Amino acid sequence: MLRIVLDTNQLVSGLLKKNSIQAKLIEAWKNQKIIIIISDETEEEFRRVIHYNKFKKYNINECDIKDILNLFNTESIRVKNDHQMEIQLNDCTDEKFLKAAVSGEADFIVTGDQELLDVVTYKGIRIISASELEKIITQ
């Protein structure tokens, strides 16, 4: 089973757009078709970001948010972000995703963040878009 780190932007997109590729990835996670790797830092970012004012207009269902938080606790591998970075990102807040991926021996980091996508691979872990992962899963 694929081991994946989902960037916060992917989780939020999955909640905002019910028919999106990201929503399908969340469904695959719920159905135990992929393994999601998280850390305290990645969970904290999701908890903070999902409540930004700019998302209030989308009327995200609180039950959907609670489902994600429940999945964090029941259907994820939680790791400590103790990896020492060997590259420096312009946005150091994204380093938590690379650290979690290395600590959790992820196959992929899935993101929409261009700076992370430009890294392409880190410590043998491919950094890809949700559409790229969908192609891999459906092969």
C-alpha positions as CSV (number, residue, x, y, z in Angstrom):
1,M,0.0,0.0,0.0
2,L,1.3,3.5,-0.9
3,R,2.5,5.6,2.0
4,I,1.7,9.3,1.3
5,V,2.1,12.7,2.9
6,L,-0.7,15.0,1.9
7,D,0.1,18.7,2.0
8,T,-2.5,20.8,3.9
9,N,-3.6,22.4,0.6
10,Q,-4.6,19.0,-0.7
11,L,-6.7,18.2,2.4
12,V,-8.4,21.6,2.2
13,S,-9.1,21.2,-1.5
14,G,-10.6,17.8,-0.9
15,L,-13.0,19.3,1.6
16,L,-13.9,22.3,-0.6
17,K,-14.4,20.5,-3.8
18,K,-16.4,17.2,-3.3
19,N,-15.7,15.9,-6.8
20,S,-12.0,16.8,-6.9
21,I,-9.1,14.4,-7.2
22,Q,-8.1,15.5,-3.7
23,A,-11.6,14.4,-2.4
24,K,-11.0,11.0,-4.1
25,L,-7.7,10.7,-2.3
26,I,-9.5,11.4,1.0
27,E,-12.0,8.6,0.1
28,A,-9.1,6.3,-0.7
29,W,-7.6,7.1,2.7
30,K,-11.0,6.4,4.4
31,N,-11.3,3.1,2.6
32,Q,-7.7,2.1,3.6
33,K,-6.4,2.1,0.0
34,I,-3.6,4.4,0.8
35,I,-1.7,5.1,4.1
36,I,-1.4,8.7,5.1
37,I,1.6,9.8,7.2
38,I,1.2,12.8,9.5
39,S,3.1,14.5,12.3
40,D,1.9,16.8,15.1
41,E,3.1,19.7,13.0
42,T,1.1,18.7,9.8
43,E,-2.0,18.1,11.9
44,E,-1.6,21.5,13.7
45,E,-1.3,23.3,10.3
46,F,-4.5,21.6,9.1
47,R,-6.4,22.5,12.3
48,R,-5.3,26.1,11.9
49,V,-5.7,26.6,8.1
50,I,-9.2,24.9,7.8
51,H,-10.6,27.7,10.0
52,Y,-9.2,30.6,8.0
53,N,-11.8,33.3,7.3
54,K,-11.3,32.9,3.5
55,F,-12.8,29.4,3.7
56,K,-15.9,30.4,5.7
57,K,-17.8,31.2,2.5
58,Y,-17.6,27.6,1.4
59,N,-19.6,26.4,4.4
60,I,-17.3,23.4,5.1
61,N,-19.3,20.8,7.0
62,E,-17.9,20.5,10.5
63,C,-18.6,16.8,10.3
64,D,-16.2,16.5,7.4
65,I,-13.5,18.3,9.4
66,K,-14.1,16.0,12.3
67,D,-13.8,13.0,9.9
68,I,-10.3,14.2,8.9
69,L,-9.3,14.7,12.5
70,N,-10.6,11.2,13.3
71,L,-8.7,9.8,10.4
72,F,-5.5,11.4,11.7
73,N,-6.0,9.5,14.9
74,T,-7.2,6.2,13.6
75,E,-6.1,5.6,10.0
76,S,-2.7,7.4,9.8
77,I,0.9,6.7,10.7
78,R,2.0,9.5,13.1
79,V,5.7,10.3,13.0
80,K,8.0,12.7,14.8
81,N,9.6,15.3,12.6
82,D,13.1,14.6,13.8
83,H,14.8,14.5,10.4
84,Q,17.5,17.1,9.8
85,M,16.8,19.0,6.6
86,E,19.5,18.8,3.9
87,I,18.0,21.5,1.7
88,Q,16.6,24.9,2.5
89,L,13.2,25.9,1.2
90,N,12.2,29.6,0.8
91,D,9.0,28.7,2.8
92,C,10.5,26.9,5.8
93,T,7.0,26.1,7.0
94,D,6.8,23.4,4.2
95,E,9.8,21.6,5.7
96,K,7.4,19.7,8.0
97,F,6.1,17.8,5.0
98,L,9.5,16.7,3.9
99,K,10.5,15.7,7.4
100,A,7.3,13.7,7.9
101,A,7.8,11.9,4.6
102,V,11.4,10.9,5.5
103,S,10.5,9.9,9.1
104,G,7.5,7.9,7.8
105,E,9.3,6.4,4.8
106,A,6.7,7.8,2.4
107,D,6.5,6.9,-1.2
108,F,5.1,10.3,-2.2
109,I,4.4,13.8,-1.0
110,V,1.3,15.1,-2.7
111,T,1.1,18.9,-2.9
112,G,-0.1,21.8,-5.0
113,D,2.8,24.0,-3.7
114,Q,5.0,24.9,-6.6
115,E,8.2,25.2,-4.6
116,L,7.8,21.7,-3.2
117,L,6.9,20.4,-6.7
118,D,10.1,22.0,-8.0
119,V,12.1,19.9,-5.6
120,V,10.8,16.8,-7.5
121,T,12.4,14.3,-5.1
122,Y,13.9,14.4,-1.6
123,K,15.7,11.4,-0.1
124,G,14.2,9.2,-2.7
125,I,10.6,10.4,-2.1
126,R,8.8,11.8,-5.1
127,I,7.0,15.0,-4.8
128,I,4.0,15.0,-7.1
129,S,0.6,16.6,-7.7
130,A,-2.7,14.9,-6.9
131,S,-3.4,14.3,-10.6
132,E,0.0,12.5,-10.9
133,L,-0.9,10.3,-7.9
134,E,-4.3,9.5,-9.4
135,K,-2.6,8.3,-12.5
136,I,-0.3,6.1,-10.4
137,I,-3.2,4.6,-8.4
138,T,-5.4,3.9,-11.4
139,Q,-2.7,2.1,-13.4
